[in-house]
Every structure is written in C-alpha cells, then in structure tokens.
Amino acid sequence: MPAPDRLLVRLTLAQPMPAEAEEARRLAAGLSDIEWRRFRRLLRHNDVGPLVWTTTHRLGLWESLPPQVRQAIASRRTTVEQLARVRLARAGELFDRLAARGIPVIVLKGVAFGETIYADPAYKKMNDLDLLFRPADVPALREVLRELELVPLALLDGGEEEDDPQAVPDPRRSYHLPAHVSRDLTFVLGLHWGLVNPKTGYRLDYDGTWARRQPLRVAGRAVAALSPLDALHHLGVHFHYYKTGLKELGDVANLVRAHPDFDWDTFGRMVEEAGTATAVLRPLRLAEAMYGLTIPARWMQRWRATADPFVGRDTERLAARADLLAESRSTWSSEIEKAYLAFTFENRFIPKAKWWATFWHRLLLPPRQVFSRTNACRPGERSPAWLFAMNLWRTAREVGREYGLAVFGLLMLKSLLELAASLLASGRGGRRRMDELRERLGQDEAQIMAFMASFD
C-alpha cells in the first residue's frame, strides 16, 4: 500500500495502538510533496477529514501536516460540526417527546458510533439520524412527527404509505417510513422498524435485536444502541457495494477493534441463520485487507462458500489491489438516484425530459474514473469495451439486488410512460409534486434541490 494511503488508514483509526500511532508519525514525517498531494486527494475522496482532524490532534500530528492539508481538513470539520450540533439539539427534543409517550428507540449507525466508538459526534458527515422503532409504536411516532412539523420526503421507494395514520405497518411488506425533514432542511430522520428491505429475503431476528440492545445516551437523553453483534450485522446488510472507502470500512474496522472480545462464533451463526453471507462478506473482507482486521478464517471460508460467487470473486479482486483500495470508493450511484428523484418530482414536460436524459446518461455512461474504481483497475488496464460491458452488468445487478433483475428491463418502459404522461398533461396545467413540497417546507425549489444534492 502506498505511504500516503497507509497514513490515511492509520489516521482513520478511532483508537490507534501505540505501534500504529508511531507508524503514523513516521509516515507523516517522510511524505514528499507529491505524496502529500495524493494524501489530500484521498482525504477528499474518502470524505474522512473530520475524523482525521480528531486523530491528528490526539496524536500531536496536526502541526506536522502541510498548510493546505490542514486547511482542507479544518474546513470540512467546521461544516460537519455545525451539522452535528443542529442534529443533536433537534434529536434531544425528539427523544423527550418519544420518552413522554413511552416509545423505545434504538439509535443506529453513525450517531450511535459517534457517542461510543469515536467519542466524537462530528467524526463524519451524516445524511440523517437513523432510528429503529417497533412496528406497534409507529402510529404514536407519526403523531410526534406531526407535532414537530417534520415533513415526509417521498424518496425513491417512498416507504410505508400513510393513508391511515393509525395503521401498524406490516414488516413483511416494508421496513421504513419516508425520510422526514425539518422545514429549514437542517434535520433529517430515517425511521425504520426493520434493518433491511424484506424483499431481500434476509431472515433477521428482530426480537433478538431488541433483546440485545444496549443503553446509550445521545444529546443527554437515555436511548438505546444495537449490540456490537447487531451493529456489525447491520453495517453488513446496509453496506453499499461500491462505497468501499475509509469512511465506510472505517466504521466496520473500528467497531470490531472497540470490542476485543467480539464473539465471532455467535456472529457467524447469526449470519448463517439470516442468510446474509453475501452481504457481510464484502465489507468484512475489505476491512480485513484495508485495516488488517483479524477475522477467523473458518468463518470467512464458510461465508465465501455460501455467498454469491460474483461477489466473492469481485471482492477478492479488489482486496488484492492494495494500491487501489483507498481510491476505490464510488458514490456515483447516489448521483443516479438524485437524477431519478428530480425526474419523479418534476411534472413539466421539458424539465422532466431533461432529467430523464440525465438519469439515463448517468446510469449507462458514468465518468471514466467510475469505470476504473468499480472494476478495481487503473485507466488503461482494461479496454473501454470491456469496461462498458461490465458497467451494464454491474448496473443490472445493483438495480436488481433488492427488486429482481426484471425491474432493470422495465425501468426504461416505466420512465418513458411517466414522461409521456407528463407530455399529455402539459396542456392541462396541474399541480407539481415539487410545488407541494415547496409549500410544505416553505423553501424554494433551488434550496430543495441543493438539499437533495447534499446527500451521498
């Protein structure tokens, strides 16, 4: 692994061991100007500036960084700290209202890790505050959301319909409400009664998840967190296939490192019973390659034997490229989703047609660096024709991961029908979905689009 990459890996450890801290100091002292430029590029690409800010201060390395690197880190840290302060202030009010109604809640992922593993609520930029509820508590939860004047966002899959606010959701059909956002767009909630879409066929034990939950304090309020076993399982089933950066894999590695007595046998049985070997194999294998995480070989072998063969081969190909690991992260799928979201929100034919074209262009013809990152190769190592064909194959797999490959073939037809309907309705006026959202949020369209673009 190149020296700048290795230094960045060491600086994304929540609690570096003495030998790791010493290695970080040695690497920082020896980087050339060219290597520092690579370090800065990888820092931005992996979006780990806020955590590196904390680690370099803890290790006494901050002043040894070049001024341009410090400036980039400090700027990102300031932005994320502001977001975290607002999130925690709003979360406190939400938790108070939930507690008053006796509604238990489990705080998921980044916000929970910020309080436990990292002791730093601003260790990374987070899109939202993710929470887990019991299905029976969802009607009361909806009342709290209305009291706080939080507005539901109709994202790609929309979540559970709210035709009957008192209805208890069916966890066999769905697993979350639409995301809810404050009217000033500074506070976003992800609201779940399941940890994964039931259409995946995974068999998660939610009774066990709730029984194993652990006490946690967020914003000074008593809530709960997933157990280490469930938290790692959640990271696995929620892991985005191409977000293979330090921001994502660092959570996997630091979670395991924070629990030296992690029960791999119980976790292994949990994975087998849930049928999630394909999901957990990739993040664990890449965290093993990136961070030197120690995972029992017998369990890795068992998961490989039952995982999707393509995922196993593809993951091993990337894990073997130590020179590429730190630059393999791709968030291009988020850009595709944003284009589709804008397309679905737009009713006017000409703007809708532009978003339709943007969506399909992003879906089928991503930038060249995306081809390289998703295929674990450098420019020139593979032919353009091979990369294009692989992109089509990977896109089909990604779209079909939860909904079946047939949906990819129908997506073009669906979008064309929606576009045609917009053309037919263009002469009749009608109310735009974006207009409705603008009214509910009290924001103009440019502000809403900028807010949506901020998600990664």
C-alpha positions in Angstrom: 0.0 0.0 0.0 1.4 3.4 -0.9 2.7 5.5 2.0 0.0 8.3 1.7 -2.7 5.6 1.7 -1.3 3.8 4.7 -1.0 7.1 6.6 -4.6 7.9 5.9 -5.7 4.4 7.0 -3.8 4.9 10.3 -5.4 8.3 10.8 -8.9 6.9 10.5 -8.5 4.6 13.5 -10.6 5.6 16.4 -8.0 4.4 18.9 -4.7 3.7 17.3 -2.4 1.2 19.2 1.0 2.7 20.2 2.7 1.0 17.3 0.1 2.3 14.9 0.5 5.8 16.3 4.2 5.7 15.9 3.9 4.4 12.3 1.6 7.4 11.5 4.2 9.8 12.9 6.9 8.2 10.9 4.9 8.2 7.7 3.8 11.8 8.1 7.5 12.9 8.6 8.6 11.1 5.4 6.0 12.0 2.8 7.2 14.0 -0.2 5.2 16.9 -1.7 3.9 14.6 -4.4 2.8 12.1 -1.8 1.1 14.8 0.3 -0.9 15.8 -2.8 -2.1 12.2 -3.1 -2.9 12.2 0.6 -5.0 15.3 0.2 -6.8 13.9 -2.8 -7.6 10.6 -1.0 -8.7 12.6 2.1 -11.3 14.4 0.0 -12.3 11.3 -2.0 -12.9 9.2 1.1 -14.5 12.1 3.0 -12.7 11.4 6.3 -11.5 14.9 7.1 -13.5 15.3 10.3 -12.1 12.1 11.8 -8.5 12.8 10.6 -8.8 16.2 12.4 -9.6 14.4 15.7 -6.9 11.8 15.3 -4.1 14.1 14.3 -4.9 16.3 17.3 -4.9 13.3 19.6 -1.6 12.1 18.3 0.0 15.5 18.2 0.4 15.4 14.4 -1.8 18.4 13.5 1.1 20.9 13.1 3.2 18.5 11.1 0.6 18.4 8.3 1.2 20.8 5.3 -0.9 24.0 5.5 -3.1 23.1 2.5 -3.9 19.7 4.1 -4.8 21.4 7.4 -7.0 23.9 5.6 -8.9 21.2 3.8 -9.4 19.2 7.0 -10.4 22.2 9.1 -12.9 23.4 6.6 -14.7 20.1 6.4 -14.6 19.7 10.1 -16.2 23.0 10.7 -19.1 22.2 8.3 -19.7 18.8 9.9 -19.5 20.1 13.5 -22.3 22.6 12.6 -24.5 19.9 11.2 -23.8 17.7 14.2 -24.8 20.5 16.7 -28.1 21.1 15.0 -28.8 17.3 14.7 -28.2 16.7 18.4 -30.2 19.7 19.5 -33.2 18.5 17.4 -32.7 14.9 18.5 -32.9 15.9 22.2 -36.4 17.4 21.6 -37.5 14.3 19.6 -36.2 11.9 22.3 -38.1 13.9 25.0 -41.4 13.5 23.2 -40.8 9.9 22.5 -40.0 9.2 26.1 -43.1 11.1 27.2 -45.2 8.6 25.2 -43.2 5.6 26.4 -41.8 4.8 22.9 -38.5 3.0 23.0 -36.0 3.8 20.2 -32.7 2.4 19.0 -30.2 4.9 17.5 -28.4 3.4 14.5 -25.0 3.7 12.8 -23.1 6.9 12.8 -24.8 8.9 15.6 -24.5 5.8 17.9 -20.9 5.2 16.9 -20.1 8.9 17.4 -21.1 8.5 21.1 -19.5 5.1 21.6 -16.6 4.1 19.4 -15.3 7.6 18.4 -16.4 9.8 21.4 -16.9 12.4 18.7 -20.4 13.3 17.4 -18.8 15.1 14.4 -16.4 12.3 13.3 -18.1 12.1 9.9 -20.7 13.8 7.7 -24.0 12.0 8.1 -27.1 12.4 5.9 -29.6 11.8 8.7 -30.3 10.4 12.2 -31.4 6.8 11.7 -33.7 5.3 14.3 -35.3 1.9 14.9 -38.8 1.5 16.3 -41.1 -1.4 16.9 -43.9 -1.5 14.3 -46.6 -1.2 17.0 -45.2 2.2 18.0 -45.3 3.7 14.5 -48.8 5.3 14.9 -47.7 7.1 18.0 -44.4 8.0 16.3 -46.4 9.6 13.4 -48.1 11.9 16.0 -44.7 13.0 17.3 -43.5 13.8 13.8 -46.6 15.9 13.2 -46.1 17.8 16.5 -42.6 18.6 15.5 -43.8 19.7 12.0 -41.4 17.3 10.2 -42.2 16.9 6.5 -42.1 13.5 4.8 -40.0 13.2 1.7 -41.1 10.8 -1.0 -37.7 9.3 -1.9 -37.1 6.5 -4.4 -39.1 3.8 -2.7 -41.3 6.1 -0.6 -41.5 4.0 2.5 -44.8 3.0 4.1 -47.9 4.7 2.9 -49.7 6.9 5.4 -53.3 6.6 4.2 -54.3 5.6 7.7 -52.0 7.3 10.3 -53.2 4.8 12.9 -52.2 1.7 10.8 -49.5 -0.5 12.2 -47.1 -1.3 9.3 -46.6 -4.8 8.1 -42.9 -5.7 8.4 -43.4 -8.3 5.7 -44.1 -5.6 3.1 -41.9 -2.6 4.1 -39.3 -1.6 6.7 -39.4 2.2 7.0 -41.4 5.4 6.7 -40.4 8.1 4.2 -37.5 10.2 5.5 -38.7 13.2 7.4 -37.1 16.6 7.3 -37.4 19.9 9.3 -38.8 22.8 7.4 -35.4 24.6 7.5 -33.8 21.4 5.9 -31.3 21.0 8.7 -32.6 17.9 10.4 -33.4 14.7 8.6 -34.8 11.5 10.2 -34.5 7.9 8.8 -37.3 6.0 10.5 -37.2 2.2 10.5 -38.9 -0.8 12.0 -36.6 -3.1 10.1 -32.9 -3.0 9.3 -33.3 -4.2 5.7 -35.8 -4.4 2.9 -37.9 -7.6 3.4 -37.7 -8.2 -0.3 -34.1 -9.2 0.1 -35.3 -12.4 1.7 -32.9 -12.0 4.7 -34.2 -13.5 7.9 -33.3 -11.1 10.6 -34.3 -11.9 14.2 -35.8 -8.6 15.4 -37.0 -10.0 18.7 -33.3 -10.8 19.4 -32.2 -7.4 18.2 -34.4 -5.7 20.7 -33.5 -8.1 23.5 -29.7 -7.5 22.9 -30.0 -3.7 22.7 -27.6 -1.7 25.0 -28.1 1.6 26.9 -26.9 4.7 25.2 -27.0 8.5 25.8 -27.4 10.9 22.9 -27.9 14.6 23.4 -28.0 13.8 27.1 -31.1 11.6 26.8 -31.3 7.9 27.5 -31.9 5.9 24.4 -30.5 2.6 23.1 -28.0 1.3 20.7 -27.6 -2.0 18.8 -25.4 -4.6 20.4 -22.0 -5.0 18.8 -23.2 -8.2 17.1 -26.3 -6.5 15.6 -24.4 -3.3 14.8 -21.8 -5.2 12.7 -24.6 -7.2 11.0 -26.4 -4.0 10.2 -23.3 -2.5 8.7 -23.0 -5.6 6.5 -26.6 -5.8 5.2 -26.7 -2.0 4.8 -23.3 -1.8 3.1 -23.4 -0.1 -0.3 -21.5 -2.4 -2.8 -19.3 0.4 -4.3 -18.9 2.7 -1.3 -15.7 0.9 -0.4 -13.9 3.8 1.2 -12.3 4.6 4.5 -15.5 6.4 5.6 -17.5 3.2 5.3 -14.9 0.5 6.1 -13.5 2.5 9.0 -16.8 2.0 10.8 -16.5 -1.7 10.3 -12.9 -1.9 11.5 -13.3 0.4 14.4 -16.5 -1.3 15.6 -14.7 -4.7 15.8 -11.5 -3.1 17.3 -13.6 -1.5 20.0 -14.6 -5.0 21.2 -11.6 -7.2 21.5 -13.8 -10.0 22.9 -16.1 -9.8 19.8 -18.0 -13.1 19.6 -17.3 -14.3 16.1 -19.0 -17.6 16.6 -22.3 -16.1 17.6 -22.0 -13.6 14.8 -21.2 -16.3 12.3 -24.3 -18.3 13.3 -26.3 -15.1 13.1 -25.2 -14.6 9.5 -25.9 -18.2 8.5 -29.4 -18.1 10.1 -30.2 -14.8 8.4 -28.8 -15.9 5.1 -26.7 -12.7 4.8 -23.3 -14.2 3.9 -23.2 -12.3 0.6 -23.9 -9.0 2.3 -21.3 -9.3 5.1 -18.5 -10.9 3.1 -17.6 -7.8 1.1 -17.3 -5.2 3.9 -15.5 -7.7 6.2 -13.1 -8.9 3.6 -12.2 -5.3 2.5 -11.9 -4.2 6.1 -9.5 -7.1 6.6 -7.4 -6.1 3.6 -7.5 -2.3 4.4 -7.1 -2.3 8.2 -5.6 -5.7 8.9 -8.7 -6.7 10.8 -8.5 -10.2 12.3 -11.4 -12.3 11.3 -11.5 -16.1 12.0 -10.5 -17.8 8.8 -13.1 -20.6 9.3 -15.9 -18.1 9.2 -14.6 -16.3 6.1 -14.3 -19.6 4.3 -17.9 -20.6 5.3 -19.2 -17.2 4.1 -17.3 -17.5 0.8 -18.8 -20.9 0.2 -22.4 -19.7 0.5 -22.0 -16.1 -0.9 -22.8 -15.1 -4.4 -19.8 -16.3 -6.5 -19.6 -13.0 -8.4 -19.4 -11.0 -5.1 -16.7 -13.3 -3.8 -14.5 -13.1 -6.9 -15.1 -9.4 -7.3 -14.3 -8.6 -3.6 -11.1 -10.7 -3.7 -10.0 -8.9 -6.9 -10.3 -5.6 -5.1 -8.8 -6.8 -1.8 -5.7 -7.9 -3.8 -5.1 -4.4 -5.1 -3.6 -2.7 -2.1 -2.5 0.1 -4.5 -6.2 0.8 -5.3 -8.1 0.2 -2.1 -8.0 3.7 -0.8 -9.2 5.2 -4.1 -11.9 2.5 -4.9 -14.8 4.3 -3.3 -17.6 5.4 -5.7 -20.7 7.4 -4.8 -21.8 7.6 -8.4 -25.0 5.6 -7.6 -26.1 8.5 -5.4 -25.8 10.8 -8.4 -28.0 8.4 -10.4 -30.6 8.3 -7.6 -30.6 12.1 -7.4 -31.3 12.4 -11.1 -34.2 9.9 -10.8 -35.6 11.7 -7.8 -35.6 15.0 -9.7 -37.2 13.3 -12.6 -40.0 11.9 -10.5 -40.6 15.2 -8.7 -40.9 17.2 -12.0 -44.3 17.4 -13.8 -43.4 19.9 -16.5 -42.5 18.0 -19.7 -39.4 19.8 -20.9 -37.6 19.9 -17.5 -38.8 16.3 -16.9 -37.3 15.2 -20.3 -34.0 16.8 -19.3 -33.9 14.9 -16.0 -34.9 11.7 -17.9 -31.9 12.1 -20.2 -29.6 13.0 -17.3 -30.8 9.9 -15.4 -30.1 7.5 -18.2 -26.8 9.1 -19.1 -25.6 8.8 -15.6 -26.9 5.2 -15.4 -25.3 4.0 -18.6 -22.3 6.3 -19.2 -20.6 7.2 -15.9 -17.3 9.1 -15.9 -14.2 7.1 -16.8 -12.8 7.1 -13.2 -16.1 5.4 -12.1 -15.4 2.6 -14.5 -11.9 2.1 -13.0 -13.0 2.3 -9.4 -15.8 -0.1 -9.7 -13.7 -2.6 -11.7 -10.6 -2.5 -9.5 -8.3 -1.4 -12.2 -6.3 1.6 -13.3 -7.0 3.5 -16.6 -5.6 1.6 -19.5 -5.6 -1.8 -17.7 -8.9 -2.8 -19.3 -10.3 -2.0 -22.7 -13.1 0.6 -23.0 -15.4 -2.0 -24.5 -14.8 -4.4 -21.6 -15.4 -1.6 -19.0 -18.6 -0.5 -20.7 -20.0 -4.1 -20.8 -19.1 -4.6 -17.2 -20.8 -1.4 -16.2 -24.0 -2.6 -17.8 -23.7 -5.9 -16.0 -22.9 -4.2 -12.6 -25.8 -1.7 -13.1 -28.2 -4.5 -13.7 -27.0 -6.3 -10.6 -27.2 -3.2 -8.5 -30.7 -2.3 -9.6 -31.9 -5.9 -9.2 -30.3 -6.5 -5.8 -33.5 -5.9 -3.9 -36.2 -5.9 -6.6 -35.1 -8.6 -9.1 -33.2 -8.2 -12.4 -36.5 -7.9 -14.3 -37.0 -4.4 -12.9 -34.0 -3.1 -14.7 -35.6 -4.1 -18.1 -38.9 -2.5 -17.1 -37.3 0.7 -15.8 -36.9 2.2 -19.2 -40.6 1.5 -20.0 -41.7 2.9 -16.7 -39.8 6.1 -17.1 -41.0 6.6 -20.7 -44.6 6.1 -19.7 -44.2 8.6 -17.0 -42.6 11.0 -19.4 -45.4 10.5 -21.9 -48.0 11.1 -19.2 -46.2 14.4 -18.4 -46.4 15.4 -22.1 -50.2 14.6 -22.3 -50.8 16.6 -19.1 -48.7 19.6 -20.0 -51.6 21.4 -21.6 -53.9 20.9 -18.7 -51.9 22.6 -16.0 -52.0 20.6 -12.8 -50.1 20.7 -9.6 -46.4 19.8 -9.4 -45.1 17.5 -6.7 -42.3 20.0 -6.3 -44.8 22.7 -5.7 -46.5 20.7 -3.0 -43.1 20.1 -1.3 -42.2 23.8 -1.6 -45.4 24.7 0.2 -44.9 22.2 3.0 -41.3 23.1 3.6 -41.5 26.8 3.0 -38.4 26.6 0.8 -37.8 27.5 -2.9 -37.0 24.9 -5.5 -33.3 25.8 -5.7 -32.9 25.3 -1.9 -34.7 21.9 -2.0 -32.6 20.7 -4.9 -29.4 21.8 -3.2 -30.5 19.9 -0.1 -31.2 16.8 -2.1 -27.8 17.1 -3.8 -26.0 17.2 -0.4 -26.8 13.5 0.2 -24.1 11.0 -0.6 
